[in-house]
Amino acid sequence: MSQIKCLIVDDEEIARQRMNKLVSVFPELEIIGEAENGREALEKINALNPDLVFLDIQMPELNGFEVLKKLSRQPVIIFTTAFDTFAIRAFDENAVAYLLKPIDADKLKRAIEKSKLLLQKAETSVYDKLLQFVEKKTFTQFVSKFGAKIKLIPKEEVCYISAKDKHTFIHLHNQDEYIVDHTLNELDTIIDDSFLRIHRSLIISLVFINEVEKEGDGRYLFTLKDSKRTQLLSSTGYSAKIRNALGL
C-alpha cells in the first residue's frame, strides 16, 4: 500500500516533538500535519484526510472523544495520553491502541503494525464486496467457512450475532452457532433494518424479539424467541438507537 498519512494531535509542544521523532523512524508513515487542540484537530482531519491519527485525549476546545463524535469520516485512531483512566472508553471508540506517555517505542511499533493491517484490510476485495452490499442493499445471507466447506445461512434463521475473543458468532433460533469472518462493525454496515445493534458486542434480529423490558439504568433487557428464550442486555450507548428503532 502507499504511504500512510499521519496527523499528530497533542496540546503540548514537547509531546508533539517527541511523537514526531518516534514516528519518523517508520519510512511507511508520512506526517502531514500537527494540531494543538481539539478544534484544530477536527479542522485538519477533515481537511487533510489522514489515514492514521495519534490523538491526545485531554485537550483544550474539544477532547479526543469529542473530536471523534464530530468527524464525518473516522481514520484509524491511536490514543496517546498521560492518564490510564480512559482506556475502556478508548476501546469502546474502536481505537487501535491506547498508549500512555511517555510513549514506549516498542508499544508504538506494535500499534502501528496493527494500524497497517487494518488499513490494508480496507483495501482488499472483501471490503469492496461489503461496499457493494451496502450500495445494492441486497443482503440476504451470512457466510460461514470451516475448512474447505462454505455454509450459507439465510438471514431469516439468525436470532442474534455476538462478538467474543476476537471472533464473531451468528446464533440461530435452534441454538446452532457459526463463526463468520466479518467483525460486528463490518456487519453493522451491510445488514438491513431487520437487525438492530444493541451493544458493541451484540446485534439482534427484530424478528426474534419476544419482549423488551426497560432497566432502571436506561438499558433494555431483550428476551428472544429462540428455543432457550435467550436474554440479552443492551448498553446505555445504544439506548437512543433502540428507542428510535422500536418506537419506545
DATA-V744538 format. One record per pair of residues at least 24 apart in sequence whose ideal C-beta (glycine too) atoms are under 8 Angstrom apart, sorted by the first residue. I is the first residue (numbers start at 1). J is the second residue. D is the distance in whole Angstrom. If there is no record, write none. Layout:
BEGIN
I	J	D
I	J	D
END
This chain:
BEGIN
1	116	8
1	119	7
1	120	6
1	123	6
3	28	6
3	29	7
3	30	4
4	28	6
4	29	5
4	30	7
4	51	5
4	52	5
4	115	7
4	116	7
4	119	6
5	30	5
5	32	5
5	48	7
5	49	7
5	50	5
5	51	5
5	52	7
6	30	6
6	31	5
6	32	7
6	50	6
6	51	7
6	52	5
6	53	7
6	54	7
7	31	8
7	32	6
7	33	5
7	34	7
7	35	7
7	41	7
7	44	6
7	45	6
7	48	6
7	50	4
7	52	8
7	53	5
7	54	7
7	75	8
8	33	8
8	34	5
8	35	7
8	53	8
8	54	5
9	34	7
9	35	5
9	36	8
9	38	8
9	41	4
9	53	6
9	54	7
9	55	5
9	56	6
9	59	7
9	64	8
9	67	8
10	34	8
10	36	7
10	54	8
10	56	4
10	59	7
10	80	7
11	36	5
11	37	6
11	56	6
11	58	8
11	59	4
11	60	6
12	56	8
15	56	7
15	80	8
15	101	7
18	102	7
18	103	7
19	54	6
19	80	7
19	103	7
22	103	6
22	105	6
22	108	6
23	54	7
23	108	8
26	109	8
26	112	6
28	116	7
29	112	7
37	61	4
37	62	7
38	62	3
38	63	6
38	64	7
38	66	6
38	67	5
41	67	5
42	67	5
42	70	6
42	71	7
45	71	6
45	75	7
46	71	7
46	72	7
49	73	7
49	75	8
50	75	5
51	75	6
51	76	6
51	119	6
52	76	5
52	77	8
52	78	7
52	112	8
52	115	5
52	119	7
53	77	6
53	78	7
54	78	5
54	80	5
55	79	6
55	80	7
56	80	6
56	81	6
57	81	4
57	83	7
57	86	5
57	90	7
58	82	8
58	83	7
65	89	7
65	93	6
68	93	6
76	115	5
76	118	6
76	119	6
78	111	5
78	112	8
78	115	7
92	200	6
92	237	7
94	185	7
126	181	8
130	182	8
130	186	6
130	189	7
130	190	5
133	190	4
134	189	6
134	190	6
137	192	7
139	190	5
139	191	6
139	192	5
142	170	5
142	178	7
142	180	6
143	180	7
143	181	8
144	170	7
144	178	4
144	179	6
144	180	5
145	181	7
146	178	8
146	179	8
151	178	6
153	178	6
155	191	7
155	192	8
155	194	7
155	195	8
155	205	8
156	207	7
158	195	8
158	205	6
159	204	7
159	205	6
159	208	4
159	224	6
159	225	8
159	226	5
159	230	7
160	202	7
160	203	7
160	204	4
160	205	6
160	208	7
160	224	7
160	230	7
160	232	6
161	187	6
161	195	7
161	202	7
161	203	4
161	204	8
162	201	6
162	202	6
162	203	8
163	200	8
163	201	4
163	202	8
164	201	7
171	226	7
171	230	8
172	226	8
173	208	6
173	225	7
173	226	4
173	227	7
174	226	7
174	227	6
175	226	7
175	227	6
175	228	6
193	245	8
196	241	8
196	242	7
196	245	5
196	246	8
197	238	6
197	241	7
198	222	7
198	232	7
198	234	4
198	235	7
198	238	5
198	242	6
199	232	8
199	233	7
199	234	6
199	235	5
199	238	6
200	235	7
200	237	8
202	232	6
202	234	8
204	232	6
206	245	8
206	246	8
212	246	7
212	248	7
214	248	8
220	248	8
END
